[in-house]
Amino acid sequence: MVTLSTLAPTLSIRPEAITPEQASSSVLCLEMASQRLRVTLLDPQRRMVWLDEYAQPSLLTEQSIQTYLPSLFKDHPLLRYDEFLHIRVSVLSPAFTLIPGQLYRKEYASSYLALMRGHQPPPNELAHAYAHPEGFVSVFGIDRDITEFMSEQYPLQPVTYAHQQTTLIQATRAVDLNLTSHQNLFLYFEDEYVTLLFRDAHQLRYCNRFGFKNVQDLTYYVLYVLDELGVDPETTHTFVYGESTPFAESYVALSRFVPTIAIGQLPPGLTPSAELEELPEHRYLGLQGLCLLG
């Protein structure tokens, strides 16, 4: 069993110090998943000046990383501050859907998720929504324990909640608007999942997340989606983000069918600090998208 005292960052890149005054003028961004927490700080110059990553070894414990949040925040040199300009939290929950803005009604948020799942949400799940500038609203479930913990930790601070798909939509929009190609496919890899986002003429046409066990399944999913969209995989520009490299088995397998594949670049509008410049620009697209949320 992993104990709290052994939960240390798997990656930690920090400045020498952040004062309370600097924190109060910066945006704290937290990317939460069941087995992972990522932390960054966006300063007034829109620089990411901090990156901590905590990963919970799922084979050693069934506990979610949420279990460790109280002590982690208490002892953390940044999270223990009680004032930030704003706080943004993204979650990765299975309950997520997109609703056209004209059709969205706040009072039906839980009903959208129930319709998507085919059953009522669990009792500890809250329905949240985020309005995208592209004309649709993302509706997602979030564990009540997370919102209550954040309210207790930062009772006077404004907190924005979003789903990881929302942050990927935001990040790919920033990248896509800077491209000259009209049809662009974005692949975000994380663990044994891939998120596909397809944009045509700067409009989001597709967004979904798939689990896969081998590259054959991955290739099938990607080609199937492109075929359903009526898109030629040989002419669509494909950009890879997340846990992948040009030498990864998944990348090599896809390159046989999607010859325009390439590693993605940092979304415009963000600048890493000198300490973070050595990190691969494509790896933290979800966290970067969280920084870009308005």
N, C-alpha and C positions, 0 to 999 in steps of 0.2 A: 504494500500500500504506500503510495506517495503521500508524504505528510506535507503540511504547509511550509515547514522550514526548508524543504528541499525544492520548493517551487521558485526557481531562479530564471531570469531571462535567458532564452535560447539565443537571443541577439540583443545587444544593447549598445547603441551609439548615442552618446549624450555630450552636450557642451560641458564645459568645466563647471558652470553653475547657472541656474535660472533664479532670479530674485523674485519675490512676490510682486514687485512692480512690473517686471517683464511679463510674468504670468497673467496679470490682470489686463494686459493689453493684447493678449494672444488668445487663439482659439485652441482648446483642447479637443483632440479627436481620438475616439476609442472605437476600434473595430473588434466586436465581440462575436465569437462562435462558441459552440459547446466545448471545444477542446483548445481554444486559442484566444489570446488577447493581444492586440497590437495597439500601441500608444504612440501618438506623435503630437507635436505642438506646432501650430502655424503662427508665425510671428507677424507683426504689422506689415512687413515687406513681402508677405506671402511666401516665406521660406519655411520649409519643414526643418526644424532645428532639433528634433529629438526623435528617436525611434527605439522603442522597446518591443520585443516580441516574446510572449510567454506561450509555451505549448504544453498541454497536459498529455502525458503518455497514456493513451486510452487503453493500452494493454495491461497497465498496472493498476488502474482504478476506473470505476464506473462513474465517479463523481465528475460533475461538470466543473469547468473552471470558475463558474459563478460562485461555487462554494468557497473559493479562496479570495474573493474580492475584498471583504472587509479588512483582513490583515494585510493584504497586498497594498491597498490604498493607504492604510495607516502608516506603513513604513516606507512608502515610495517617496523619493525626493521631489517628485513633481505632483503626483496625484494627491498628496496630502494638503496641498494648498487649497484654500476655500474660495478663491476668487479667480475667475477667468473672464475674458470678454464674452465668450460663448462656449458652450460644450456641445459637441456633436457625437452621437453614438449610432453606430450601425450594427445591426444584428443579422444573423444568418438563420432564419427560421424556415421551415418547409411551407408555411402559409404565406403566399405572395401572389398577387394578381394585379393587372393593370386595367383601369377603368377610364373610358373617355371622360374628359373633364366636364362636358355638357351633361353627361348622364350620372355623374357621381353625386351621391347624397350621403352626408356624414352619418345620418341615423341608420343607414343600411350597411355600414362598414363591416360589421360582424356577419351580416347575411351574405356579402360578397365572398368572404372567406369560407363560409359554410357551403355555398354553392360550388366553390372551387374544389373543396375537399370531398364533398358528398356527405358530410356530417357536421354536427355542431362543433365549434372550437372547444378545446379542453377548458375547464373552469378557471385555470390560472393564466389563461392567455387573454391579452388585451388587443383590440384592433386599433391600429394606428394608420395614418395616411400621410403621404407626402405629395404635394402638387408639383409636377414637373413643368418647366417652361415650354415643353413641347406639346402641351395641350392634353395631357392625361395625368391621372392620379394613381400612384402606387399604393395599394392597400396591403398591409402585412400584419402578421401576428407577432407579439412580443411578450415575453414572460413577465408577469406582474412583479416577480421578485427583482428583476432588473430595474424597472422604473421606480419601485419603492426604494431600492438601495441608492439609486442616483439622487432621488429626492432627499433622502436622509444625509447623503454625503455632501450635496451641494444644494441646500434648501433655498438659497436666494439667487441661484444662477440659472440663466435661461438654458434649456436643454432641447436640442432637436434630435428626434429619433428618425432613423431611416433604415431600410433594408439594404443588404449588400447589393442586391440587384439594382437598387436605385443608385448607389454610388458608382456601379459599373456603367449604368446608363449615362450618368453625368460625365464620367471620365471619357467615355467613348465619344460622346457628343463634342467635347472640347477637342479631341483628336480629329474627329471627322470633319469638323468645320475648318480645319487647317489643311485638309487634303484636297487635291485637285481631282482625284478619282471619284466617280459617282456611286459606285457600288463597293462597299467595304464590309468585310466580315471580321469581327473581333472575337477571339477565343481566349477565355480566361481560365487557366488551369489551377486547381486547388485540390490536393489530396487525390481522390479517385473520381473527381467531378470536373466537368467542363461547362462553362457558361458560354452560349452562343448569342451574339448580338449582331444583327445585320442591319445596315443602314444604306438607304438608297436615296440619292439626291438630298442628303443631309436629314432624312427622316427615318426614325426608327421603325422598322417593319417587322422585326422578330426579336424576341428575347426569351430564352429558356435555359434551364440547367439540367444536365444529364449526368448520371453516374455511369462509369464504364470500368470494366475489369481488364480489358486488353485493347490493343491498338486496332484490332479488327472491328470491335464494337464502336470505338471512337470514330474510325473512318466511315463506318456505315452511317452513324448519326449525322455527321457533318454533311456527307454527300446526300443523304435523304432530305435534310432540311433545305439544302440548296436546290435540290430537284423540286421540292414542293413549292419553293419560292419562284421557280422558273428562272434560275440564275445559273450561268455557265461557270463552273468552278475554275476553269482555266483562265478566265478573264477577271474574275472577282479578286480584288486585292484583300488579302488575308493577313491579319496582324495577331501575333501571339503574345499573351501576357500571363503573368502569374508564375507558377512553379513549372517552368519549362525552359529549355535552351535549344539552340540549333542542333545539339547533339542528342537530345532526348529521343527515345524510341517513338514517342507519339509525333514529334515534329518531323522526323525522318519519314515516317509512314504517310503522314498527310501530304508531304511535299511531292509524293509520287502522283497525287491526284489534284493538288492545288499548287501549281508551280509558282504562283505569285506570293507564296507564304513568306513572312518576314517577322522578325522580332519587333514588337511595338516600341514606340518612343514615349517619353514623358509627356503627359498632357500639357498643352500650353496654359500659362497662367500660374504655374508653380515653379519654384526654384528650390532645389535642395541646398542645405547649408554645406559648407566645406567638408564637414565631418561625414555627410551622407552621400557625397558625390561619387564615392567608390562603389556604391550599391548598384546593382542592375536596375536601370530605369523602368523596366517592364514588370518587375516582380510584384510591386505593391499597388496595383491599379485600383483596387477597392479602397485602400486607405487614401490614395491620391484623389479619388472621386469624392470621398467624404470631405476632404479639405476644400474641394471646389463647390460644395453645396452652398447656396445662397442663404 
